[in-house]
Amino acid sequence: MQLFDTHAHIGLLQDDKMEQLLAVQLAKVKSVKHVVSICNSLSDFERTYANLESADSIYHAVGVSPTEVANPGKDWEERVIAHAQQKKRIVAIGETGLDYYHMFGGDKTLQIELLLRHLEIARHLDLPVIIHNRSAAEDLLPILAEKLPPKGGILHCFGEDWNFAKQALSMNLMFSFAGNLTFKNSRSLQEVAMRLPSDRIVIESEAPFMTPYPYKGERNKIHYLIETANVLASLREISLEELSESLYANSLKAFALPKDV
């Protein structure tokens, strides 16, 4: 069995390079063969990329998340493009998206502008996007319907209902489930997980956040991904082995990776 973690903030798990590499190695021992490293800011990306450059199990996304909308950094667009073109193992732009729950920057307009620029960059570079959404569905769906790049994207840490999912299914989007799927009060989300087509689903740890139910109260770890996979397999009434094979294939497809990685 092998799992693919499509979204982990490895740079926030540990500060020390060796500890980050040890966390990645432990994940591999626990069947997590590959991880996509996510950073909120470009300074975090540059530091984490340097620490993990030798780790062949790690892929990277590059972008500026909504958390940094008020201060994305000098020449951030040029830096994102340069990193994506020059560095190895860059598989996506992001994370990007909208978060009206926290209202980073205090202005929806700023968040929308940041998202639109990421979508343009992804289109220019022919890469998928990793999409963050919290309390912003009414604005996000129309934007994606019009501006989603050809390579599509991943709705990370999916937490919406079936009505949202039905609309998103018409686009080139994967649905990524995290530890929130394991929560006892997540019946609406679990319904979505049961109803989605099998070829549109991936999973993520979202470490160190969104800790699965059995470890609630702890900081999340990449290898806790197995808990989300177990719940998803139970909901879809298939074996963990069958599910993991499907999820892995979907992850490779989402990031345009060869089948033999």
N, C-alpha and C positions, 0 to 999 in steps of 0.2 A: 504493500500500500504506500502511496505517496500523495502528499498534499501540497498545495500551492497557496501561499499566503499572499493575497493580492494587495495588502495594505498594512504596513507596520511602521511605526515611528521609531526606528531603531536608535536614532540619535537621542531620543528622549528616554530610552530604556536605561542606558548607562552613559556616563561621560567618558570613561576610559576606553581607549581603542581596544585593548585586549579583552576587556569585559564585553564589549559589543561583539567581538569575534567569537567569544565563548558562548554568548547568547545565541548566535547564529548556529554554532556547532551543535549546541544542545537541541535546537530546533530540528536539525538534520537527523540527529539520533532518534527524535520523536516523530519521524516520518514527514517532517515539513521540508521538502526537497528544495523549494525555491521561495524567496520572499521578495516583494517589491518594497523598497525603502522609500518612505514618504517624509518630506521635510516641509515645514511651514514657511520658512524663509530661505533666501538664497545663501545667507551666511551659514545657516544650519546645513543646507545641502552640501556646500563646499567642504565643510568640516567632516560631515558624515561620509561623504563620497571618498574623501582621502583616507579615512579610517578603514573603509570596507572595499577599497579598490581591488584588493587581492582575493576577495571572497567570491568565488565563481558561482556560488548559489544565490547571490544577491543581484537583483536588477534594481533600477532606480527610476523614479519620476522626478521631474524638475519643474518648479513653478513657485508661485507665491499664493498662499492660501488666504481665504477671507479674513483670517485673524490678523493679517498684516496689511489690510487694505489702506489704513491711514498712513503707512510708511513702508511701501514695497521695496524701497532701496533705490539708490541712484542707478540709472540706466538698467533697470531690472529686465526690461524686455530684451535688450541686446544681450544681456548676460544669460538669460534663459535660452535664447536661440544658440548662442555660442556653446554653452554647455551641452545642449542636445546634439549639436552637430559634431563636437570635438571629443566628447567623452564616450567611453564604451559602456554598453549595457544600459543605455537610457531607453526605456520602453514606453514612456507616456509623459504627457504634460499634466502638471497638477501637483497636489490637489488644488482644484479651483471650485468655484460654485458660489452659493448664496447661503447666508446664515442670518435670518431675521430674528432668531431667538436671542442671540447675544447682541445683535446689531453692532458688529465690529465697525468702528469708524463713525457710528452714529448716523449713517446716511446710506439708504438703499442704492442711490444713484452711483455712489463710489463702488459699491460691490458689483453692481451690474456692469459698469465700465471695465472693472478688473476681469470679470468673467469673460466678457466679449473679447478682450485682448488675448486671453489665453486660448479661446476658441480659434481666433485668427492665427495664432502662432501654431497651434496644433494642425490646422489645415495647411499652413505653409510648409510645415515639416513632415506632413503625412504621418502623424502620430495620433493615437487615441488620447482621450482626456479622462482624468479621474475626477468625478463630480461629487462635491459636498453639497448636501441639501438639509437645511433645518428650518422649518416653518416658512418656506419660501416657494412652495409648489406652484402657486398661481403665477409667479414671475418666471420661475425656472423652466417649466414645461414649454411655454411658447418660445422662449429663447432657444432651447435645444431643438425644437421642431424646425426652426429656421436656420440655426447656425452650427449645429453639430457637424464636426468635420467628417469626411468620408470614412476614416478609420473607426468612428464611433467612440464609445466611452464606457465607463463603469460607474454606476450609481453606487457609491461606496457607503458602507454601513447603512444599508437600506432600512428605512423605518416607516414607510408610507403604507397606505391601505391598497385594496385591490383596485379601486377606481383610478388612483394614480398609476398603478402598475399597468392597467389596461392601456392607458394613454402612452406610457413609456414603451410598451411592447411594439408600438408602431415605428419606433426608431431603432437605430443600430446601437442598442445599449445592453450591457450585462447588469444583472442585479447581484450585488455583493452583500452577503449576510455576515453579520458579526455576532459578538456575544449577546447582543440584545435579543437574538432569536431564542436564546435559552431561558429568558426570564419568564416566570410563571404568569405574569400579566400581559404577555405579548401575543394574545390569541389572534388579534387582527393580523399581525405580522406573520404569524405561523400559518394563517390561512393563505396568505400570499405565497409563502414558501411551498405550500402543498399544490398550488394551482399553476404556478409558472411552468412554462416548457422547460424540460431538463437541459436543453442546450443554451439557456439564457442565465444560468446560475453559476456564480463563483462564491468563494468565501474569503474572509479576512480575519486577522486577529484584532486589528486596530490597536495593538499594544503600543503604549502601556495603558490604554483606555478601554472601556467597554468590556470589562472582565466577565467571562461566562459565569453562569449561576453557581456552579460548584465551588468557585474560588472568589465569590463576591466578597468585597472588602479588601482584597489584595490588589496590588498593581498587576495589570495583565502582562502575560508573557506570550511570546510567539507560539510556544509549543502547547499552550492552552487551546489552540485552534481545533484540536481534536474534539473538544467538547461541543463546539458549534457543529462540526461535521456529524457527530453522533446524533444530536437532536434533529438535524436536517434529514439524516437517513431514516430516523424513526418516523418523522412526519410524512415522508414520501414513501414509507413502507418498502424500502429496499435495503440491501445489505450495505454496510459501511464500505466494503471493498468496491462494490458496483458504483456507489455514489462517488467515491474518491477518484475513480477512473474517469467518470464523466466530468467532475469538477476540474481535474487536472487538464483534460483536453480543452475545456472551455477557457481556462486561463491562458493556455498557449495561444488559442485563437484570438482572445481579447487583446493580447500584446504582440500578435503577429510573430510568434516565436516558432522555430522548427519543432517538429514532433519528437526529435531525438534528444532534446535538452534534458 
